[in-house]
Structure formats: C-alpha cells, structure tokens
Amino acid sequence: MPKRSPAEQLDQAISALLTSGPAVSKTGLIPSVARLMPIAQALRNLPRPDFKGSLKSDLQRRISMSESAAPSRGPVKFKDFRRPNFPNIAPYFLVPGAPKFIDFLISAFEGTERIRVPRPDGAIMHAEVAIGNSVIELGDANEQYPQRSMTTHLYVPDADASYARAIRAGATGVYAPTDDHPSGDRWGEAKDPFGNTWYIATRRSQVSGAEGFLTVQPYLHLRDAHNMIPFAESALGAKATGIHKSPDGLVMHATIEIAGATFEIDEAQGKVQPGAAYLHVYVPDTDAVYAQAIRAGAIGVTPPSNAPYGDRAAAIKDPFGNIWFLATYLSSGQQ
Amino acid sequence: MAVRRPANERSSTGVDERLLVEAAQGDPAKFDALYELFFDRVYYYLSSRVRDRATAEDLTSEVFHKALANLSQFEWRGVPFAAWLFRIASNSLADQYKRASREHSVSEDPPDTTLRVEDTAGDLETSEYHSSLYRLVDRLPAVQRRVIRERFVEQRTIREIAARLKKSEGAVKQLQFRALETLRSQMGGSHA
C-alpha cells in the first residue's frame, strides 16, 4: 500500500474533523500532521467574511437611521423592532413544492438555507434562504395563502454569471443581461420554474442613498402605481425616493423605503400585468401600523397578536391586493 | 489551563479599549472600531456553543445590536469590554435556547449559559487565540486563503475546490497543508 503524503494525511484528518466533530483521534498521524490539528480544529469556527461585512453594514445603516431621525445629538436610543440579521423587507414566496424552490434559490442565486420549519405532512411551513446581504422567506402555498407570481430585483456582483447560473438551475431567460437598460445598470430578466420573475442586475451607477445596496428588493408592478406612494407613507411610515413619472403622470419607477430597506414600484403596462405579492416587513409598532393601514384603506387579514417565534405579528391586504405580514420583534425587552 | 489576566484597558492587540468605547459612546458612528476589534471573539464565543453556523450568526448579530443599543450603559469598572459582550452573548444564548425549546419541544437539558468570573477569564483567552488566528487567515496568500475558506467555512470537498480553482486535487491538498503550516508558525507558541 503506497505511503500517504503529509498533505493527504492532513486532508483525511480534516475531512473526519469536519464530518465527525472535534473528537477526532490524532492517533496514527505523523507528527508533522498531528501538530497542525489544533489549528484545523480552531478553523472550524472561522466566520464567513460575507456575514461579517453584512452585519457591519446593517449596524452602520442602523446608526445612520438613528442619527438622521434624532433631533439633536445625545444618548442614542435604538428601538429593536427588527429581528437581528434580517432585512427590513423580505419577499415571502408561497409556492407548491417549497423544498424544490429552496433548491432553486440555492443553485440559481447561491442562496444559503437558514431555517426550515416543516409541517407534520412534510410540507414547509416556513423557511428562509439568505441571498447576499438579504433574506427570502417562503413556505408551501395553502388555501389561506395561495401561490402568487412575484417579481424580485436582485443586485449581484456579476449579473451575467448569476443569470447563467439561474438558467442552469432551471430558469427561463427572458433576456440576457444588457447595458442598455434604462436604469443604467447591467440588467437581465429570467423566470423561475415556479412562475416568478427575477430582475438580475449589477449596479453601474454608484447611487447610494435611501435605497442602499440590499441584494434583494421586492418589485411591485401596480395599476395606478402613484396611489401606492401616499398609501405606503401614511400606512407603513414609508418614504418614497427617486420617483420618475411619465409626462402623463404614470410612475415609471419609484423606490419606497421603510426603515432602511426598500421595495420598488412601477406602473403595470403592456406585457407587464399588475400582480400582488406577499411581503414581510418589520415596523416599530405592529398595532399602530395595523390601525394606520386600515385607516389608509387596507383590509385587516390577521389582527395583531404575539407569535410564538417572538414577534408581534399581523397581516393586512393593501388596496392593490398585496398581503403585508407586519411584525415587531419582541425579544428586546418589549415582550 | 488558562491564566487569568488582570483586567486591562489595553487589549492584547495593543488598542486602548477604553478610548474606543468612550469614542463610540460619544459618537455611535465610531462603533465600527469596536465591531472590528471584537467581532471574531464574539463570533467564536457563540459558534463554539451552538450547533450550526446560522444560529451563531443570528446570535452574533443580536449581541452587536444589543451592544450598540446599550453602549451608553457600559461603565469602566475594571472589566474588559469583551467580558461585557460575553455577558450579552450568554444571555442571548439562554434566550435562544428557550425559544428553541418552545418551538421544537427540546427535551435535553439546556446548556449552562451562566457566566462565571473564572469562565470569563478562560473565554477571553480562548477567544483572543481564535481571533488572532482568524486575522492571520486574512493575511494568507490569496489562493491559500481561498482554500481555507472554501474548506472550513463552506465545507467543500477537495474535489470541489480543485474544480473551482482549476487545479489538481493534489495541488489543493498541498495549498491546504502549507496554509496550516503558515498559520501554525505565525501563531507561535499560543495555545487556546
């Protein structure tokens, strides 16, 4: 039997360490390999560089929000209404065959599954997949919440590579990324096997500002989109930025911010028909926002209550048919 | 056995923690410096106590958000700032276990998350060791760093890494070996 090199012996020991945990025996290892094992063991807890960066951005965003909201400098008080490590707005996909949708998100967009809560029948009650610095939530569609085809805007480092990966993962190309998109960004479009549309873009214009650089932004095509702006402002405490209108007053594009995270809207026209989405948003006070939303024309779907996972949660349907899952994170002393 | 160091305003990295904390208490935008200094230590503290990376990340996020929100309450009383962060981390671990128990009817005994003084000294030393090691990973040659991250963070196989780097499996194993040799020699006589 050929003698294994130290590099091979080390790799075999690392494989055992990664699969079996720290209790890997050093017996039989040559000294030059055995002495490296404490280092290998310590590296098991090496953090993801992406996570370190995204948490830092999250904290910075929070600091800047707090400073811009503060009338004068003084002791800073933050209200922890958001679930930690969660963007403020997440699209919530309800699809038949949610496990396959998770597989698609992982292979198409290099997603990372964070949470999967199964139902007794094997269907998925709730799952979360992190993509870049954002999170997509999903579950199996059901009678109360049937499937909806949704549109999502992804900002990725390399739109061409992400588009190609999405096609390999089963998406259908609508058009490959091009520099000719009116936004000025490199932009392509694909449809996934579940009927959802994905705008896959890489920023060319380094416009920061309210919309920030979140990887995932829900994109709503609406009939009479201009009416969404006053609704979102009065019901959800949102702020519209970058509103571009056509000469006849139609909203060609607007970005709407709620506590640091954003969604986009435009007027549905031509081949782009209006659709309704499911959205999950963290707000400072679910009860107050629920009441405000109903005053602003929304319909109450589920009144506020304390959810077992630690949120004060409610649901409303806006005048465009979108369902908003409202939440306030309670685990910061507000329970 | 970990030797308990006296609480010192100057951290092992030579940075004056007290100045950094006071700067951030006066201007939250300066919290960045504290985050950079303590991220690895808090992450290690938590990741060595939970089973999966996602939970470690959620809890790390929670700790820094709470630290930022409550920074004005921190007072220098001869306790290192890291110990204050570990106290928050310890409470977050306990809360997380309670949440998991409610959601999944966990039947096993909860982990002991009580933070004792003697534990803190050991935790400080161990977490500083890991923090130093993680900083050295950042300074490895790019290809070695990539191999280490893909192997240990993403837990890819040598075959997968070889395909992604367009190198032979033997070459990737050599890179891995050299990277660990470099880290070991740079860590010198440090022991966790």
Interface residues (C-beta under 8 A of the other chain):
Chain A: S5 P6 A7 E8 L10 D11 I14 S15 L18 R35 L36 P38 I39 A40 A42 L43 R44 N45 L46 P47 R48 P49 F51 K52 L55 K56 D58 L59 Q60 R62 I63 S64 S66 E67 P75 V76 K77 F78 D80 P84 N85 T112 R114 I115 V117 P308 Y309 G310 S331 S332
Chain B: P28 A29 F31 D32 Y35 E36 F39 D40 Y43 Y44 S47 S48 R53 A54 A56 E57 D58 T60 S61 E62 F64 H65 K66 L68 A69 L71 S72 D95 R99 R102 E103 Y129 H130 L133 Y134 V137 I148 R149 R151 F152 V153 Q155 T157 I158 G170 K173 Q174 Q176 F177 L180 E181 L183 R184 M187 H191 A192
